[in-house]
Amino acid sequence: MAVIAYADYVTIFLNSPADVRKPQETLLIYESVTGAKANVRKSRALALGSWDTTTQIMDISYHTDVKILAFHFTK
């Protein structure tokens, strides 16, 4: 897992569905302590390789391409 943060943008790269649990738990703790909430409507998931898109990540929808800062990622 790798995490990149810039201002209020956070990008998390996961290697397997088993990696979903830890950042999800961490975010839920952060939200409960600060009162802040992640905006899942503005969030994106991009599945690469053999990633199983039935794996739910906080109700974030999967897309075929995403733009992170000025970089465009696609399958």
KAQUIGI-V566328 format. One record per pair of residues at least 24 apart in sequence whose ideal C-beta (glycine too) atoms are under 6 Angstrom apart, sorted by the first residue. I is the first residue (numbers start at 1). J is the second residue. If there is no record, write none. Layout:
I;J  I;J
//
This chain:
11;68  17;52  17;55  20;57  24;58  46;73
//
